[in-house]
Amino acid sequence: MTTSSFAPPFWLRNPHLQTLWPKLFRTRPNLPVRRQRLELDDGDFIDLAWATDSSGPVVLVLHGLEGTLRSHYALPTMQALALAGYQPVFMHLRGCSGEPNRLARSYHSGASADLAKVLELLRASGQPVTAAIGFSLGGNLLLKYLGESGSSALLQAAVAISVPFVLADAARRLEQGASRLYQHYLLTRLKRAYQHKFSSLPSPLRVDLETITTLWDYDQQVTAPLNGFAGAEDYYTRCSCQGFLQGITTPTLILHARDDPFMYDHDIPGPDQVGPGVELAIQAHGGHVGFIDGPLPWRSRCLIDRLAPAFLDQQLTESPSFS
């Protein structure tokens, strides 16, 4: 497989434009979905959204931090998968489907046990998942699961896009320069979600959200204690996928841009830092979950929509569709 055909147009070479353009201007297709709720052993639930007008091997799509089915990449990716002959299903992490989850604990970057449980439940119900695509936080979670599971992973192929390989570094990166814009946006959403959830559920924490000004603060005071970590550094150390990459044997494509404003270039793994199942597609440009090309704004395209189905074709069939 080659990604050499990806070259952003002159008007979208800036990493921040690559990151923001699809969120602001990308068209979301009107894709009908069927909702499904999976009940978990701990009394909580996870909501799925299945594309209804499609069939074929099931591909699970995992979103990023505070992502939803309305995220700019969600429905376009699902449509691209459906057109390529796959059955896409979107997995909302705990509390991200529009309804707060029942337990005090939240979703987080290392909640690979939730992914494992969803894969087990769907297999047991006769709807086995063939492959998965993870974006940003969801990509970290997916790679962690694959590395932990090794040859026992319940997936035949995977794609991870714009992954924060080292969570501590990603938190630091978002405190610098123009990247603080993304930190402010994410913090606002996280605080709003926290307030909404604990307006009807007693919070086990005593926290003043007004004093939280960075993602590190939020993870230190909220994410870590809610999910059983000693603090932000403990959470970052135990959940960063970097420590699990060499254990991946499942055929996996990692798509990442060196100019991603959510993380540092030096955290991108090299071939000697990943397992035998991993193929690296590292681009000079692309921003964070951007990868927009095309000659004109009204004739733009997204590399993800071409590359992800093509990689799955290559791994699951004998006729790859990407050229």
C-alpha positions in Angstrom: 0.0 0.0 0.0 1.2 3.5 -0.8 0.1 6.9 0.5 2.5 8.8 -1.8 -0.5 10.3 -3.7 -1.4 12.4 -0.7 -0.3 16.0 -1.1 -2.3 18.8 0.5 -3.2 21.8 -1.7 -1.3 25.0 -1.2 -4.2 26.6 0.5 -4.3 23.8 3.2 -0.7 23.1 4.0 -0.9 24.8 7.4 -1.5 22.2 10.2 -4.1 24.3 11.9 -6.0 24.8 8.6 -5.8 21.0 8.0 -7.2 20.4 11.5 -10.0 23.0 11.5 -11.1 23.0 7.8 -12.9 19.6 8.0 -14.6 20.5 11.2 -15.9 23.8 9.8 -16.6 23.0 6.2 -16.7 19.2 5.6 -20.2 17.9 4.6 -21.7 15.3 6.9 -23.7 12.8 4.9 -27.2 11.9 5.8 -26.5 8.4 6.8 -29.4 6.5 8.5 -28.4 4.6 11.6 -29.9 2.0 14.0 -29.2 2.4 17.6 -28.2 -0.4 19.9 -27.4 -0.4 23.6 -25.0 -2.9 25.1 -25.4 -3.6 28.9 -22.1 -4.1 30.7 -21.3 -6.4 33.6 -20.7 -3.4 35.9 -24.2 -2.0 35.4 -23.2 0.6 32.9 -23.9 0.7 29.1 -22.3 1.5 25.8 -24.4 2.8 22.8 -23.7 1.8 19.2 -25.0 3.3 16.0 -25.2 0.9 13.0 -25.4 2.2 9.4 -28.7 0.7 8.2 -28.2 0.7 4.4 -25.1 -1.4 4.3 -23.9 -5.0 4.8 -20.6 -6.9 4.8 -17.8 -7.4 7.3 -18.5 -5.3 10.4 -16.1 -2.4 11.1 -16.2 -0.6 14.4 -15.4 3.1 14.5 -14.0 4.7 17.7 -14.1 8.4 18.3 -11.7 10.8 19.9 -11.9 13.0 23.1 -15.4 14.3 23.5 -16.3 12.9 20.1 -19.7 11.9 18.9 -21.5 10.7 15.8 -21.6 14.4 14.9 -17.8 14.6 14.8 -16.6 15.7 11.3 -14.9 12.3 10.6 -17.6 10.0 11.9 -20.4 9.9 9.3 -18.0 10.4 6.3 -15.9 7.5 7.4 -18.9 5.3 7.9 -20.2 6.3 4.5 -16.9 5.5 2.9 -16.9 2.1 4.6 -20.4 1.4 3.5 -19.6 2.3 -0.1 -16.6 -0.1 0.0 -18.8 -3.0 1.0 -18.5 -2.9 4.8 -21.0 -2.7 7.7 -19.8 0.2 9.8 -20.9 0.6 13.4 -20.0 3.6 15.6 -19.1 2.9 19.2 -19.9 5.7 21.6 -17.5 5.5 24.6 -19.2 5.7 28.0 -21.3 8.8 28.4 -20.7 10.1 24.8 -24.0 9.1 23.2 -26.0 12.1 24.5 -27.0 10.3 27.7 -24.7 10.3 30.7 -23.5 6.9 31.7 -24.8 5.4 35.0 -21.6 5.1 36.9 -19.3 7.8 38.3 -16.4 6.4 36.2 -15.9 7.9 32.8 -14.4 6.9 29.5 -10.7 7.5 29.1 -7.7 6.9 26.7 -6.9 3.5 28.2 -10.3 1.9 28.6 -9.4 -1.0 26.4 -11.4 -3.4 28.6 -14.6 -1.6 27.3 -13.5 -2.2 23.7 -12.7 -5.9 24.5 -16.1 -6.3 26.1 -17.9 -4.8 23.1 -16.1 -7.1 20.7 -17.0 -10.1 22.9 -20.7 -9.1 23.2 -21.0 -8.6 19.5 -19.3 -11.8 18.7 -21.6 -13.7 21.1 -24.7 -12.1 19.5 -23.7 -13.3 16.0 -22.4 -9.9 14.9 -18.6 -10.4 15.0 -16.5 -7.3 14.4 -13.9 -7.9 11.6 -11.9 -4.6 11.9 -11.8 -1.3 13.8 -10.8 2.3 13.0 -9.8 4.5 15.9 -9.4 8.3 15.8 -7.1 10.2 18.2 -8.1 9.0 21.8 -10.0 6.1 20.2 -6.9 5.2 18.2 -4.8 5.1 21.4 -7.4 2.9 23.0 -7.5 0.6 20.0 -3.7 0.3 19.8 -3.5 -0.4 23.5 -6.1 -3.2 23.1 -4.2 -4.7 20.2 -0.9 -4.6 22.0 -2.3 -6.1 25.2 -4.2 -8.8 23.3 -1.5 -9.8 20.8 -2.5 -12.9 18.8 -5.7 -13.2 20.9 -7.2 -9.9 19.6 -10.7 -10.3 18.2 -9.9 -8.2 15.1 -8.5 -9.1 11.7 -7.4 -5.6 10.8 -7.2 -2.1 12.3 -6.5 1.5 11.4 -5.4 4.2 13.9 -5.4 7.8 13.0 -3.8 10.8 14.7 -3.0 8.9 17.8 -1.6 10.6 21.0 1.1 8.0 21.4 2.5 9.6 24.7 -0.4 11.1 26.6 1.8 13.2 28.9 3.5 14.8 25.9 0.1 15.4 24.2 -1.1 17.2 27.3 2.0 19.4 27.3 1.8 20.1 23.6 -1.7 21.4 24.0 -0.4 24.0 26.4 1.8 25.6 23.8 1.2 28.2 21.1 -1.9 28.1 19.0 -2.6 24.5 20.2 -4.1 26.1 23.3 -7.1 26.8 21.2 -7.8 23.1 21.0 -7.2 22.7 24.7 -9.7 25.4 25.5 -12.3 23.8 23.2 -11.8 20.4 24.7 -11.8 21.6 28.3 -15.0 23.5 27.8 -16.7 20.3 26.5 -15.3 18.2 29.2 -16.4 20.5 32.0 -19.9 20.8 30.4 -20.2 17.0 30.2 -19.0 16.7 33.9 -21.6 19.2 35.1 -24.4 17.6 33.0 -23.6 14.2 34.3 -23.3 15.1 38.0 -26.4 17.3 38.0 -28.4 14.1 38.5 -25.7 11.8 40.0 -23.7 12.4 43.2 -20.1 13.1 42.3 -17.5 11.3 44.4 -15.1 14.3 43.9 -14.8 17.7 45.4 -13.5 19.7 42.6 -13.7 23.3 41.5 -13.9 23.3 37.7 -13.1 27.0 37.6 -9.6 26.3 38.8 -8.9 23.8 36.0 -7.2 25.5 33.1 -5.3 22.7 31.4 -6.0 19.1 30.3 -3.4 18.0 32.7 -5.3 19.7 35.5 -8.5 18.0 34.4 -6.9 14.6 34.2 -5.3 15.1 37.6 -8.4 16.2 39.4 -11.2 14.4 37.4 -10.1 11.7 35.0 -7.6 10.0 37.2 -9.6 9.8 40.5 -12.8 8.8 38.7 -11.1 5.9 37.0 -8.8 4.5 39.7 -5.5 6.2 38.8 -3.2 7.8 41.4 -3.0 11.0 39.3 -2.5 12.3 35.8 1.0 11.0 35.5 -0.1 7.5 36.6 -2.9 7.6 34.1 -0.7 8.8 31.3 2.0 6.2 32.0 -0.4 3.3 32.2 -2.6 4.2 29.3 -0.3 5.6 26.6 -0.3 3.2 23.7 3.4 3.7 23.1 4.2 1.0 25.6 2.0 -1.5 23.8 2.9 -1.0 20.2 5.5 -3.8 20.0 2.9 -6.4 21.1 0.7 -5.7 18.0 0.4 -8.7 15.7 -2.9 -7.8 14.0 -2.4 -6.1 10.6 -2.7 -2.4 11.6 -2.2 0.8 9.7 -1.2 3.9 11.7 -1.8 7.2 9.8 -0.2 10.2 11.4 1.0 13.7 10.4 4.3 15.1 11.5 2.8 18.5 11.8 -0.1 17.3 14.1 -0.7 20.3 16.5 -1.9 17.9 19.2 1.5 16.2 19.8 5.2 16.2 19.1 6.9 14.8 16.1 9.4 13.0 18.2 6.7 10.8 19.8 5.8 9.2 16.4 7.0 5.6 16.5 9.6 4.2 14.1 9.5 0.8 12.4 11.7 -0.7 15.2 9.2 0.5 17.9 6.1 -1.3 16.6 5.1 -5.0 16.3 5.1 -7.1 13.2 1.5 -6.3 12.4 2.0 -2.6 12.1 2.4 -0.5 8.9 3.3 3.2 9.4 1.8 5.8 7.0 3.5 8.9 8.3 2.8 12.1 6.4 4.6 15.4 6.4 1.3 17.3 6.5 -2.2 16.6 7.6 -2.8 18.2 10.9 -4.9 16.4 13.5 -7.5 14.1 11.8 -7.3 16.3 8.7 -5.6 14.9 5.7 -7.6 17.0 3.2 -6.5 17.2 -0.4 -8.0 18.1 -3.7 -7.4 21.0 -6.1 -10.1 23.4 -4.9 -12.1 24.0 -1.7 -15.3 22.8 -3.3 -13.5 19.8 -4.8 -11.7 18.6 -1.7 -11.2 15.0 -0.6 -10.1 13.2 2.5 -7.3 10.7 2.5 -8.9 8.8 5.4 -11.9 8.0 3.3 -9.7 6.4 0.6 -7.0 4.9 2.7 -8.9 3.2 5.5 -11.2 1.1 3.2 -8.3 0.3 0.9 -6.2 -1.0 3.8 -9.1 -3.2 5.0 -9.5 -4.4 1.4 -5.9 -5.3 1.3 -6.0 -7.3 4.5 -9.4 -8.9 4.2 -9.7 -9.5 0.5 -7.5 -10.0 -2.5 -8.5 -6.9 -4.3 -7.4 -3.6 -2.7 -9.4 -0.6 -3.9 -6.9 2.2 -3.2 -4.8 3.6 -6.0 
